[in-house]
């Protein structure tokens, strides 16, 4: 899966989680199952944040980046 596809997939997942959280927040009382599901969604959002952070971080070896850019330029 390409980076673009990964980011797109994560965006779709974030949108779905946000929609579910909105529905959850609109309800007054929540069952234990609903509260657990909310906790799972919150945990997944943290995982997505970490995944995006890892994607954003560049490797220490700048040759990796320069090597890739040279291939595209040539």
ZAKE-160533 format. One line per field, with one value per atom (N, C-alpha, C): atom name; x, y, z; residue number from 1; residue in three letters. Coordinates in pm, whole numbers. Example, Ala and Ser with C-alpha at 12.3 -4.5 7.8 and 13.67 -1.06 7.14 Angstrom:
<recs>
name: [N;CA;C;N;CA;C] $
xx: [1319;1230;1320;1285;1367;1290] $
yy: [-569;-450;-330;-225;-106;3] $
zz: [780;780;780;708;714;787] $
resi: [1;1;1;2;2;2] $
resn: [Ala;Ala;Ala;Ser;Ser;Ser] $
</recs>
This chain:
<recs>
name: [N;CA;C;N;CA;C;N;CA;C;N;CA;C;N;CA;C;N;CA;C;N;CA;C;N;CA;C;N;CA;C;N;CA;C;N;CA;C;N;CA;C;N;CA;C;N;CA;C;N;CA;C;N;CA;C;N;CA;C;N;CA;C;N;CA;C;N;CA;C;N;CA;C;N;CA;C;N;CA;C;N;CA;C;N;CA;C;N;CA;C;N;CA;C;N;CA;C;N;CA;C;N;CA;C;N;CA;C;N;CA;C;N;CA;C;N;CA;C;N;CA;C;N;CA;C;N;CA;C;N;CA;C;N;CA;C;N;CA;C;N;CA;C;N;CA;C;N;CA;C;N;CA;C;N;CA;C;N;CA;C;N;CA;C;N;CA;C;N;CA;C;N;CA;C;N;CA;C;N;CA;C;N;CA;C;N;CA;C;N;CA;C;N;CA;C;N;CA;C;N;CA;C;N;CA;C;N;CA;C;N;CA;C;N;CA;C;N;CA;C;N;CA;C;N;CA;C;N;CA;C;N;CA;C;N;CA;C;N;CA;C;N;CA;C;N;CA;C;N;CA;C;N;CA;C;N;CA;C] $
xx: [85;0;90;58;139;107;195;177;45;17;-107;-230;-225;-335;-349;-236;-239;-303;-263;-316;-466;-505;-647;-729;-675;-743;-758;-653;-660;-759;-766;-864;-1006;-1030;-1163;-1197;-1098;-1120;-1147;-1071;-1092;-1233;-1278;-1413;-1518;-1502;-1597;-1597;-1479;-1470;-1533;-1508;-1565;-1718;-1772;-1917;-1976;-1909;-1958;-1950;-1843;-1830;-1936;-1972;-2078;-2211;-2244;-2367;-2365;-2251;-2236;-2260;-2204;-2215;-2357;-2435;-2572;-2669;-2628;-2713;-2685;-2790;-2776;-2712;-2764;-2714;-2649;-2548;-2475;-2466;-2484;-2471;-2322;-2291;-2151;-2085;-2158;-2104;-2072;-2160;-2136;-2015;-2001;-1884;-1755;-1759;-1641;-1606;-1709;-1686;-1625;-1670;-1614;-1466;-1434;-1294;-1208;-1263;-1190;-1166;-1267;-1249;-1143;-1144;-1043;-903;-892;-763;-717;-809;-774;-729;-793;-750;-608;-571;-433;-338;-379;-296;-277;-382;-373;-277;-286;-196;-51;-23;113;156;65;97;132;52;79;210;238;364;483;473;581;598;489;496;565;541;595;743;788;928;1018;1122;1217;1327;1383;1494;1617;1702;1825;1919;1916;2004;1947;2002;1951;1972;2063;2085;1961;1880;1755;1668;1658;1573;1635;1767;1831;1833;1854;1855;1721;1614;1480;1452;1491;1460;1541;1664;1745;1685;1626;1564;1447;1372;1257;1299;1413;1459;1523;1597;1671;1586] $
yy: [-117;0;124;217;339;431;526;623;699;738;809;724;597;506;488;480;465;587;705;829;839;805;808;712;594;494;545;606;660;775;858;967;912;808;746;690;628;571;681;789;902;959;972;1023;931;801;705;713;721;731;860;968;1098;1093;1031;1019;936;825;742;817;894;973;1081;1139;1240;1178;1062;994;960;915;881;1004;1117;1238;1295;1263;1314;1236;1120;1040;1077;1079;1118;1011;891;782;677;609;510;379;272;139;108;8;-32;-67;-129;-164;-38;61;187;261;258;324;253;121;45;76;81;113;252;346;481;479;401;388;326;228;163;263;343;445;546;589;685;625;498;429;420;391;381;516;623;756;787;743;760;678;556;471;536;593;659;778;853;967;921;809;755;708;643;599;718;824;943;1009;1008;1065;988;856;774;799;819;847;980;1076;1211;1217;1135;1139;1088;1160;1122;1036;946;865;952;907;981;986;884;876;961;1083;1172;1116;1021;958;887;840;774;873;996;1095;1150;1180;1234;1131;1005;899;887;897;888;1008;1127;1247;1248;1197;1192;1099;990;895;960;1045;1110;1222;1285;1396;1344;1236;1184;1131] $
zz: [0;0;0;-86;-95;24;44;152;134;12;-17;18;-14;18;169;239;384;449;405;462;432;312;274;360;382;465;609;661;797;806;703;701;705;626;626;764;827;959;1062;1054;1145;1129;1005;978;1040;1023;1079;1232;1292;1438;1488;1417;1455;1448;1343;1331;1444;1479;1589;1722;1741;1864;1873;1759;1758;1801;1746;1785;1934;1982;2124;2211;2172;2254;2253;2152;2143;2231;2278;2365;2510;2589;2729;2816;2809;2891;2802;2859;2780;2857;2782;2840;2860;2939;2955;2820;2732;2600;2520;2526;2455;2512;2643;2706;2666;2662;2621;2476;2391;2249;2234;2317;2313;2353;2455;2498;2388;2318;2209;2096;2065;1961;2001;2125;2173;2163;2197;2187;2042;1952;1811;1756;1799;1755;1799;1919;1966;1878;1845;1758;1621;1567;1437;1446;1554;1574;1573;1640;1642;1503;1430;1294;1205;1214;1133;1173;1301;1349;1294;1292;1237;1088;1017;873;848;937;921;953;1047;1087;976;951;847;908;830;882;906;997;1027;908;825;709;596;577;473;334;319;189;138;230;191;115;169;104;-23;-18;-138;-248;-213;-314;-383;-309;-367;-456;-413;-493;-621;-617;-739;-842;-797;-889;-962;-891;-952;-1048;-1020;-1103;-1231;-1220;-1334;-1444] $
resi: [1;1;1;2;2;2;3;3;3;4;4;4;5;5;5;6;6;6;7;7;7;8;8;8;9;9;9;10;10;10;11;11;11;12;12;12;13;13;13;14;14;14;15;15;15;16;16;16;17;17;17;18;18;18;19;19;19;20;20;20;21;21;21;22;22;22;23;23;23;24;24;24;25;25;25;26;26;26;27;27;27;28;28;28;29;29;29;30;30;30;31;31;31;32;32;32;33;33;33;34;34;34;35;35;35;36;36;36;37;37;37;38;38;38;39;39;39;40;40;40;41;41;41;42;42;42;43;43;43;44;44;44;45;45;45;46;46;46;47;47;47;48;48;48;49;49;49;50;50;50;51;51;51;52;52;52;53;53;53;54;54;54;55;55;55;56;56;56;57;57;57;58;58;58;59;59;59;60;60;60;61;61;61;62;62;62;63;63;63;64;64;64;65;65;65;66;66;66;67;67;67;68;68;68;69;69;69;70;70;70;71;71;71;72;72;72;73;73;73;74;74;74] $
resn: [Unk;Unk;Unk;Unk;Unk;Unk;Unk;Unk;Unk;Unk;Unk;Unk;Unk;Unk;Unk;Unk;Unk;Unk;Unk;Unk;Unk;Unk;Unk;Unk;Unk;Unk;Unk;Unk;Unk;Unk;Unk;Unk;Unk;Unk;Unk;Unk;Unk;Unk;Unk;Unk;Unk;Unk;Unk;Unk;Unk;Unk;Unk;Unk;Unk;Unk;Unk;Unk;Unk;Unk;Unk;Unk;Unk;Unk;Unk;Unk;Unk;Unk;Unk;Unk;Unk;Unk;Unk;Unk;Unk;Unk;Unk;Unk;Unk;Unk;Unk;Unk;Unk;Unk;Unk;Unk;Unk;Unk;Unk;Unk;Unk;Unk;Unk;Unk;Unk;Unk;Unk;Unk;Unk;Unk;Unk;Unk;Unk;Unk;Unk;Unk;Unk;Unk;Unk;Unk;Unk;Unk;Unk;Unk;Unk;Unk;Unk;Unk;Unk;Unk;Unk;Unk;Unk;Unk;Unk;Unk;Unk;Unk;Unk;Unk;Unk;Unk;Unk;Unk;Unk;Unk;Unk;Unk;Unk;Unk;Unk;Unk;Unk;Unk;Unk;Unk;Unk;Unk;Unk;Unk;Unk;Unk;Unk;Unk;Unk;Unk;Unk;Unk;Unk;Unk;Unk;Unk;Unk;Unk;Unk;Unk;Unk;Unk;Unk;Unk;Unk;Unk;Unk;Unk;Unk;Unk;Unk;Unk;Unk;Unk;Unk;Unk;Unk;Unk;Unk;Unk;Unk;Unk;Unk;Unk;Unk;Unk;Unk;Unk;Unk;Unk;Unk;Unk;Unk;Unk;Unk;Unk;Unk;Unk;Unk;Unk;Unk;Unk;Unk;Unk;Unk;Unk;Unk;Unk;Unk;Unk;Unk;Unk;Unk;Unk;Unk;Unk;Unk;Unk;Unk;Unk;Unk;Unk] $
</recs>
